[in-house]
Amino acid sequence: MSLFNLFKKKSEKEVLQDKYKKLMGEAHKLSTSNRRLSDEKVAEAEEVLKQMENLA
């Protein structure tokens, strides 16, 4: 990571990508213990994915 990237603000798309990745990771962890919560996380991730598609 260069010094210039240290203070660079993330774009809206990058923020949404990070959020999507986090939600899918949580859904994967929950899939073995609580299927309903896992499905809710996947649904949230799908909404984030739609937001990303609307940006493009």
MINUTI-508209 format. One line per 3 residues: number of its first residue (from 1); their letters; for each residue x, y, z of C-alpha. Coordinates in steps of 0.001 Angstrom, whole numbers, plus 500000, padded with zeros to 6 digits. Example, Ala and Ser with C-alpha at 12.3 -4.5 7.8 and 13.67 -1.06 7.14 Angstrom:
BEGIN
1) AS) 512300:495500:507800 ~ 513670:498940:507140
***
This chain:
BEGIN
1) MSL) 500000:500000:500000 ~ 501498:503270:498964 ~ 501382:506433:500992
4) FNL) 498998:508038:498514 ~ 496451:505228:498837 ~ 496515:505504:502603
7) FKK) 494249:508565:502611 ~ 492292:507763:499466 ~ 488571:507616:500095
10) KSE) 486850:504442:498906 ~ 484371:504796:496087 ~ 480739:503889:496694
13) KEV) 481217:500747:494616 ~ 484205:499651:496728 ~ 482216:500201:499915
16) LQD) 479336:498112:498549 ~ 481725:495358:497420 ~ 483206:495175:500924
19) KYK) 479724:495061:502450 ~ 478656:492309:500042 ~ 481747:490238:500812
22) KLM) 481189:490643:504571 ~ 477519:489635:504364 ~ 478279:486569:502257
25) GEA) 480974:485522:504725 ~ 478545:485863:507626 ~ 475923:483891:505698
28) HKL) 478437:481114:505064 ~ 479350:480889:508754 ~ 475687:480852:509783
31) STS) 474748:478216:507210 ~ 475913:475424:509506 ~ 474187:476659:512652
34) NRR) 471198:478837:511769 ~ 469732:478480:508297 ~ 467130:481247:508734
37) LSD) 469728:483849:509699 ~ 471959:482651:506886 ~ 469128:483165:504390
40) EKV) 468527:486666:505779 ~ 472205:487555:505267 ~ 472070:486256:501698
43) AEA) 468967:488387:501071 ~ 470792:491448:502432 ~ 473768:490658:500205
46) EEV) 471460:490405:497176 ~ 470138:493906:497927 ~ 473706:495224:498058
49) LKQ) 474409:493483:494741 ~ 471392:495239:493188 ~ 472728:498575:494460
52) MEN) 476091:497838:492825 ~ 474380:497000:489527 ~ 472454:500286:489664
55) LA) 475750:502196:489969 ~ 477155:500737:486757
***
